[in-house]
Amino acid sequence: PYCGLNTLTMAARYFGLHLDEDWLAVAGKFQNTGSAAGSQIPRLYLAVAREAGLDLHKSNDFSVSEARNSLDRGLPVVVWRRFSAERNRVHSQQTIQSARNPGFRIPQPDTATRSSWPGEKAPLHASVVVGYNAERREVLFLESWTGMDTPRRMRAEELSATAYLTFYFKR
């Protein structure tokens, strides 16, 4: 569950702050027990935003329009979302297909696709949203682990359906 700290570190470094996820873990009273429950990680997001001279809006869902507002100002958006390894493989495949074929579009989700999205009991994961393609309704996002040099892709509908908590940085 270090992903919430790692994505905050990624955003902080983008803002010019050199923070360490272990330092943040101590500051946020986070214990690596397999859950972030009981920690003060959301407060750390606000502290980092203030240190960077920014405001922060925290929401229990993902709004494309609010994300675009932050992204259009050059600010990343951090989303805590429900995660599955199966969907992660799909996102990786979509990203590879898009790199090989610039005309590739992620299909509009049908009922079968929607049923493969992680539900309420799925583990939580944090990702950094760095872009949005309005024509394709695709969200571009980074993970805190290595493996891809380009942002991954998913349809906005999927991120909206699986988001648990979203942090929008604001100027």
C-alpha positions as CSV (number, residue, x, y, z in Angstrom):
1,P,0.0,0.0,0.0
2,Y,3.0,2.4,-0.4
3,C,1.4,3.5,-3.7
4,G,-0.4,6.4,-2.0
5,L,2.9,7.7,-0.7
6,N,4.8,7.0,-3.9
7,T,2.3,8.9,-6.1
8,L,2.4,11.8,-3.6
9,T,6.2,11.8,-3.9
10,M,5.9,11.8,-7.7
11,A,3.7,14.8,-7.6
12,A,5.9,16.6,-5.1
13,R,9.0,16.1,-7.2
14,Y,7.1,17.5,-10.2
15,F,6.4,20.6,-8.0
16,G,10.1,20.9,-7.2
17,L,9.9,19.4,-3.7
18,H,12.4,16.6,-2.9
19,L,10.5,14.3,-0.6
20,D,11.1,10.8,0.3
21,E,8.3,8.2,0.6
22,D,9.8,6.8,3.8
23,W,9.8,10.3,5.4
24,L,6.2,10.7,4.3
25,A,5.3,7.4,5.8
26,V,6.6,8.5,9.2
27,A,5.0,12.0,8.9
28,G,1.7,10.3,8.0
29,K,1.8,7.7,10.7
30,F,1.7,5.0,8.1
31,Q,2.6,1.4,9.0
32,N,3.1,-1.0,6.1
33,T,0.6,-3.6,7.3
34,G,-1.1,-4.1,3.9
35,S,-3.5,-1.2,4.5
36,A,-3.3,2.5,4.8
37,A,-6.2,2.5,7.3
38,G,-5.5,4.6,10.3
39,S,-2.8,6.7,8.6
40,Q,-3.0,10.4,7.9
41,I,-1.9,10.1,4.3
42,P,-4.7,12.4,2.9
43,R,-3.4,15.2,5.3
44,L,0.0,14.8,3.7
45,Y,-1.4,15.6,0.3
46,L,-2.7,18.9,1.6
47,A,0.6,19.6,3.3
48,V,2.5,18.9,0.1
49,A,0.1,21.1,-1.9
50,R,0.6,24.0,0.5
51,E,4.3,23.6,0.5
52,A,4.2,23.8,-3.3
53,G,2.0,27.0,-3.1
54,L,-1.0,25.1,-4.3
55,D,-4.5,24.4,-3.2
56,L,-6.0,20.9,-3.1
57,H,-9.5,19.6,-3.6
58,K,-10.2,16.1,-2.4
59,S,-13.2,14.2,-3.8
60,N,-14.7,10.8,-3.3
61,D,-15.1,10.4,-7.1
62,F,-13.3,11.2,-10.3
63,S,-14.6,14.1,-12.4
64,V,-13.3,14.4,-15.9
65,S,-14.0,18.1,-16.0
66,E,-12.2,18.8,-12.7
67,A,-9.3,16.7,-13.8
68,R,-9.0,18.6,-17.1
69,N,-9.1,21.8,-15.2
70,S,-6.0,20.7,-13.2
71,L,-4.3,19.1,-16.2
72,D,-4.8,22.1,-18.4
73,R,-2.9,24.1,-15.8
74,G,-0.1,21.6,-15.9
75,L,-0.9,20.0,-12.6
76,P,-1.2,16.2,-12.1
77,V,-4.2,14.5,-10.4
78,V,-3.7,11.6,-8.0
79,V,-6.5,9.0,-8.0
80,W,-6.9,6.2,-5.5
81,R,-8.9,3.6,-7.3
82,R,-9.9,-0.1,-7.1
83,F,-7.3,-2.3,-8.7
84,S,-7.1,-5.7,-10.4
85,A,-4.1,-7.4,-12.0
86,E,-6.3,-8.3,-15.0
87,R,-7.3,-4.7,-15.7
88,N,-3.6,-3.7,-15.2
89,R,-2.6,-6.1,-18.0
90,V,-5.4,-4.7,-20.2
91,H,-4.2,-1.1,-19.6
92,S,-0.6,-2.2,-20.5
93,Q,-1.8,-3.8,-23.7
94,Q,-3.9,-0.8,-24.7
95,T,-0.8,1.4,-24.1
96,I,1.4,-0.8,-26.3
97,Q,-1.2,-1.0,-29.0
98,S,-1.5,2.8,-29.0
99,A,2.2,3.3,-29.3
100,R,2.4,0.9,-32.2
101,N,-0.7,2.3,-33.9
102,P,-1.5,6.0,-33.3
103,G,-5.0,5.5,-34.6
104,F,-5.8,2.9,-32.0
105,R,-8.8,3.7,-29.8
106,I,-9.8,1.9,-26.6
107,P,-13.3,0.6,-27.4
108,Q,-16.3,2.1,-25.7
109,P,-17.0,-0.2,-22.7
110,D,-19.7,-2.8,-23.2
111,T,-21.4,-4.7,-20.5
112,A,-18.8,-7.5,-20.4
113,T,-16.0,-5.0,-20.1
114,R,-17.7,-3.1,-17.4
115,S,-18.2,-6.3,-15.4
116,S,-14.4,-6.9,-15.5
117,W,-13.7,-3.6,-13.7
118,P,-12.7,-4.1,-10.1
119,G,-15.5,-3.7,-7.6
120,E,-16.0,-2.6,-4.1
121,K,-14.0,-5.4,-2.5
122,A,-11.0,-5.0,-4.8
123,P,-7.8,-3.7,-3.3
124,L,-7.1,0.1,-3.6
125,H,-4.2,1.5,-5.6
126,A,-3.0,5.0,-6.4
127,S,-2.1,6.4,-9.9
128,V,-1.0,9.8,-11.2
129,V,-3.2,11.2,-14.0
130,V,-1.0,13.3,-16.3
131,G,-3.2,13.7,-19.4
132,Y,-6.6,13.4,-21.0
133,N,-7.6,12.9,-24.6
134,A,-11.1,14.3,-25.0
135,E,-11.7,13.0,-28.5
136,R,-10.9,9.4,-27.4
137,R,-12.2,9.8,-23.7
138,E,-8.9,8.3,-22.6
139,V,-7.1,9.1,-19.3
140,L,-3.3,9.0,-19.4
141,F,-1.7,7.9,-16.1
142,L,1.5,6.9,-14.5
143,E,2.2,4.1,-12.0
144,S,4.7,4.3,-9.2
145,W,6.4,1.1,-10.5
146,T,8.6,0.8,-13.5
147,G,8.0,-1.1,-16.7
148,M,6.6,1.4,-19.1
149,D,8.2,4.6,-20.4
150,T,5.0,6.1,-21.5
151,P,1.8,6.9,-19.6
152,R,-0.8,4.1,-19.5
153,R,-4.2,4.5,-20.9
154,M,-7.8,3.7,-19.8
155,R,-11.2,5.0,-20.7
156,A,-12.5,7.8,-18.5
157,E,-15.6,5.7,-17.7
158,E,-13.4,3.0,-16.1
159,L,-11.5,5.5,-13.9
160,S,-14.8,7.2,-12.9
161,A,-16.3,3.8,-12.0
162,T,-13.3,2.6,-10.0
163,A,-12.1,5.8,-8.3
164,Y,-12.3,5.9,-4.5
165,L,-10.6,9.2,-3.7
166,T,-9.2,11.9,-6.0
167,F,-6.7,14.7,-5.2
168,Y,-6.9,17.6,-7.6
169,F,-4.1,20.1,-7.2
170,K,-5.1,23.7,-8.0
171,R,-3.3,27.0,-8.5
